[in-house]
Amino acid sequence: MIYEASMIAVILFVAFVVLVLGLSFYFAGKTKSSSDYFAAGGSVHWAVNGIAFAGDYLSAASFLGICGMIAYSGYDGFLYSIGYLAGWIVALFLVAEPMKRLGKFTFTDALDYKFNSRAIQLTAAISTLIVSIFYLIPQMVGAGVLVTPLLGLEHHWGVIIVGVIVIFIVATAGMTSTTYVQFLKGGLLIIFSTVLAFYIFNNGLNLNPSTENQEYHEYISLSPIMEDGKVISVDGYNVATQIEVKGHNIVKLEKEGINRWFNIVEEEGTTKLSEMLSITTTEEGKLYNGEVKENKKFYQVGHMSKIILDGEEVSETGPLGPMKFLSTIGASELVRFAKIKFTDGDNKIVAWYQNVTSGADMLKPGLKFKIGEGSNFWTKLNFVSLMLALFLGTASLPHILIRYYTVPSQRDARKSTILAIAAIGGFYILTLFMGLGSAIGGVLDPESSNMSAPLLAKAFGVGIFSIISAIAFATILGTVSGLIVASSGAIAHDFIDQYLGKNLTDGAKVKAGKIAALRVGVIAIILGISFKGMNVSFLVGWAFAVAASANLPAILMLLFWKKTTAKGIAWSIVTGITAALGIILTSPTMWDRYGLDKADAPHMLDNPAIISVTLALLVLIFVSLATQKDNEGLEDVA
């Protein structure tokens, strides 16, 4: 897509950045000790911590990724919201208070509470780093996505800007400034997402979703002359090529030197040519619908094809309430766009074809996750594995766990978790409406599902777009800050101070943490640029899977099984990390990322949790039973 920055958006963006940097300068003067740096001195009010929890958790995946998935896959995208929220139940009832009781600065503190084990110190520090980096990738990808329409810059500049700002935040005041950045942006994100939902309800459904802030393109439908399944001629066009790709009959038509691709479809008993969006990669560069990108012939997509209101077909509905909005979509039809890749001689083609879908199908599982009709063993296993990762991953994320150390007491830890659940749950309900609003509003960028919610806001006016995008950018800043604090704590406190036994002074520990923050930030920038284009919610699903595999068996068994040993925990962490990473790196999605055919991947499992969590748990049990002598004389932590 072609994006042009607006002055309002630039001003708001700069204002948010100045505010964030101002908070960092302010709290830098109050950061005197390692406790201040890594855990905000344990003095954060539970209500502030609860909203900061929400701000930390409502990351790029929640706002950008989930809205995009719902826009393209309906209810299946909303299942991410359900999974993310359900994970907080595990955190509330099993982890919140024990983590506060057992820890000091980091996740490793809790695991190593009674053991003083160098194996736990090393493996838990490595786990924190790996999980944090996996979670950093989608946040940085989201930063690159946002900066393009917001400031008119290329993807990599967004990644670099976020990296530099976050490194500054963490290197100055650590967890204190991070907490208040998360508190601020968490509250604002919920407020303005609610405002955006009201815009959606007030706008209702419309067959032609054009507004003064966007141009809706009417897609071309042609009537060809056919013979034996072949296109013989089309008025006004020359027939260049006809090929079959993955069950789709596709034809290339030429007119006035411009080549465009059409999908051959049966429509009401007749054969039609339905226009496709296409990007053609040639030796000279890329063509968008046969023309250079600057000609702006590559359109935003997503619209209603039929609206049924109270049993009658209409062209628009006017304002609708939330339930009426859902029921009307369920009775109607909309046009989704599905991607297909193929070659035309030496040229590589990525094209999107129109896929008319009933609203009822959008509001039930099956468009993305094949668990019913058309499913097989691998698709069902992938779905169960993903849900397991989302449910178990929340209570295993290091940047979430360390937030329990920022409040004064176990009671405060529980209360802040309850507030976080309420705030996060309310926001996730809004994602359903924002995603569906994007799907029908003619605002989808086919190159990036992550842009769905910001572009929906842009359809209602540059003001709300600028505010939403700036808040989303601040969302990424807060989440990345928390991740880098967790990473720097793992390096400075867990690895250098504990594992290597350097016994750092308070000041030296803070200095080591700041140096670590700088290095992790640079790694995050590199990875954010490398994974451009992938849906951020999908990437976060991987982070949850790695976290659940590496950390949750160790946490739960330490708390609830007296026979757990240090060696059992250490081997469980290693097994969980190795199994999860091994499955991810050999998955069909990564095979495609390597430029190879998905069908040639060693297995068809994209989500590793069902295997890696089970293996980590079994290893912990077996190793602990084999090393019971190590527990003699140790105090009970249950």
C-alpha positions, 0 to 999 in steps of 0.5 A: 500500500501507499501511505502518506504521513499527516502532520497531525499524526507526526505531532501526536507521535512526537508528543507521546515520545516526548512524554515517555522520555520525560517520564524516564528522565523523571524516574531516573533520578529516583532509581538509586538501587538494583531493587529500584531498577529491576523491580521499581523498589516493590512500591507500586500501588496495586491499581497502577500495577493492574493497569500496567499489567494490562498495558504490558500484556496488550501488546502489538499482538493484541491490538494489531495482530488479533484485530488483523486475524479477526478481519481475515479469519473471523472467529478463529482470530478471536480465539487468540483473544480467548486464549490470551485471557484464559491464561490469566486464570492460571496466573491468578489462581496458581502463580500470582501470590507464590511468585511474590512470596518466593522472588526478589527481582527475577523469575529465576529467584523464585525457581531457585528459592530453596535450591541455590542451584547453579544449574537453575540459575543458568537454565532459567536465565537462558530461558528468560532470554530466549522467551523475551527475544521471541516475544520481542520479535512481534513487538518490533515487527509491529513497530515497523508496521505502524511507522509506515502510515504514521510517519511515512517511513520504511518498516526498518525505521520504525523498528530502529526508532522503537529500539532506540527509545526503549533502550533509553527508557530501560537504561535510565530508570528501568522498571519504574519508568517502564511501569508508568509507561505501561500504565499510561498506554494501557489506560489510553488504549482501552479508552480509545479502542472503546471510542473506535468501537462506538464509531463502528456501531454508529457507521453500521454496515454499507455495501459501499464503505467509502468515506471522505477519508478513503477511496473504495475501489469497485472491483472489475468483473468481466464476462469472457468467451469460453471454449473447453474451459479456456478463455478465448476472448474478453472485450477490450483485453488481450488474453496473455496467459491462463494457468491453474494454481492450487485448484484456481483457474487464473488468467492474465489479461493485457490492456494498453501495456498493463498486465492484470490477473483475474480468477475464473469463477462461476457466478449465478450459473455463468462464468466470470473473470473476477479481478485479483490484486497482484504484486509481480516481482520482476528483474526490474522491480515490483509492479502492483496490479501491473503498474508501479506502486506510485500510481496507487493502483493497489487497493485496500480491500474488504467489504460486504457483498450482501446485507440482510437486515431483519430478513430484508436485503438492504444497501446500508443499515445505519447505526447498530447496537453491538448485538445487532451488529453481530447478528446482521453480519451473521445473516449477510455475506462479505468478501474476504481476500485469500493469498496465492503465490505462483510464477509466470515465467521468470516473474514471481506473483503474489495475488489475492483473490476474492472469496465471498464468505457468509457472515455465519462462517465468519462468526464460527470456527473453521476459516483458519483452524481446520477442526471440523469439515476439511480437517485432518490429524495435523490441523486438529493437533495444531489447534489444540497445541496453540490453545494449550500454549495460549492458556499456559503461556501467560503465567510463564512469561518472564516480563509478566512474572517480574511485575509481581515483584513491583508491588508491596505484598502478596495481597497486592499481587492478587488484587492487581491480577484481578484488575488486569483480568477485568481490563484485558477482558474488556479490551479483548471484547473490543477486538472482535468489533474492531476486527469485524469492522475492518473486514467490512470497511474496505480498509484492509491492506492485503500486504499486512493484516497487522494494519487492520485496526489503524486503517479502520481508525483512518476511515473515520478520520485522521484525528482518531487514526493519529491517536490510535496509532500513537497509542499503539506505538506507545503500547509497543514501547511499554511491552518492549521495555518490560521485555528488555528489563526482564532480559537485563535482569536475567543477564545481570542478576541471574547469570553474572551475579548469581551463576558466575558468582561475581557478587556485584555491588548494587551499583555494578548490578544496575550498570550490568543491567543497562549494558545488557539492555543495550545489547538485547535492544540491538538484537531485537532491532535486527530480528524485527527487521528480519521478520517483516510481514508476519502476523504479530499474533502468530509470532506471539503464539510461538513466544507463548509456546516456548514460555509454557514449555520452558517455564510452566512445568518448573513453576507448577511442580516446584509449588505443588510437588514436594519431590521436585529437585533442582536437576529436575527443574534444570533438565525440564527447562532445557527440554522445553526450550529444545523441543519447542525451538526444534519444532518451530524451526522445522515447521511448515511456516518456517520452511516457507520462510526459508524459501522452501515448499511447506509440503516438504517440511519434516512435519506439519505442526506449527505450534509445538506446545502439546509436545514440548510442554508434555516432554518438559513435564515428563523429564522433570518428573523422571529426573526428580524421582532419580535425584531425590537425595539432592532434596535432603535437608531443604526447606519446603516452599509449598 
